């Protein structure tokens, strides 16, 4: 499992955008988001760096 903290993920729109960015980078990935704590967990993603790049391109700088 790969985990990120996304401090700028604050609403439902952000959740959809983050989910889509992850799915674009790793279509088979399973995404879990805890919005109040700004946490993103991704399972079945082969490459952390590809996720970091996809999230950054979507406007979410992963910590």
C-alpha positions as CSV (number, residue, x, y, z in Angstrom):
1,X,0.0,0.0,0.0
2,X,1.2,3.5,-0.8
3,X,0.0,6.3,1.4
4,X,0.1,10.1,0.9
5,X,-1.0,13.1,2.8
6,X,-2.7,15.7,0.5
7,X,-3.1,18.9,2.6
8,X,-5.0,20.7,-0.2
9,X,-7.6,17.9,-0.6
10,X,-10.5,19.5,1.2
11,X,-13.8,18.7,-0.6
12,X,-15.8,16.2,-2.6
13,X,-14.5,17.7,-5.9
14,X,-10.9,17.1,-4.6
15,X,-11.8,13.5,-3.8
16,X,-13.0,13.0,-7.4
17,X,-10.0,14.7,-8.9
18,X,-7.5,12.7,-6.8
19,X,-9.3,9.4,-7.5
20,X,-9.3,10.2,-11.3
21,X,-5.6,11.1,-11.2
22,X,-4.7,7.8,-9.5
23,X,-6.9,5.8,-11.9
24,X,-5.4,7.5,-14.9
25,X,-1.9,6.6,-13.6
26,X,-2.8,3.1,-12.4
27,X,-6.2,1.8,-13.7
28,X,-6.1,-1.3,-11.5
29,X,-5.5,0.6,-8.3
30,X,-7.8,0.6,-5.4
31,X,-8.2,4.1,-3.8
32,X,-9.2,4.9,-0.2
33,X,-9.5,8.5,0.9
34,X,-10.0,9.9,4.4
35,X,-11.0,13.4,3.7
36,X,-10.9,14.8,7.3
37,X,-7.3,13.7,7.7
38,X,-6.3,14.4,4.1
39,X,-5.0,10.9,3.7
40,X,-4.9,8.9,0.4
41,X,-4.2,5.2,0.4
42,X,-3.6,3.3,-2.9
43,X,-3.4,-0.4,-3.3
44,X,-2.3,-2.3,-6.4
45,X,-0.3,0.6,-7.9
46,X,3.0,-0.5,-9.3
47,X,4.9,2.8,-9.2
48,X,4.9,5.4,-6.4
49,X,6.6,8.0,-8.6
50,X,3.9,7.7,-11.3
51,X,1.3,8.5,-8.7
52,X,3.3,11.4,-7.4
53,X,3.5,12.8,-10.9
54,X,-0.2,12.3,-11.6
55,X,-1.2,13.9,-8.3
56,X,1.1,16.9,-8.9
57,X,-0.3,17.4,-12.4
58,X,-3.8,17.3,-11.0
59,X,-2.8,20.1,-8.6
60,X,-2.3,18.1,-5.4
61,X,1.3,18.1,-4.0
62,X,1.6,14.8,-2.1
63,X,3.5,14.9,1.2
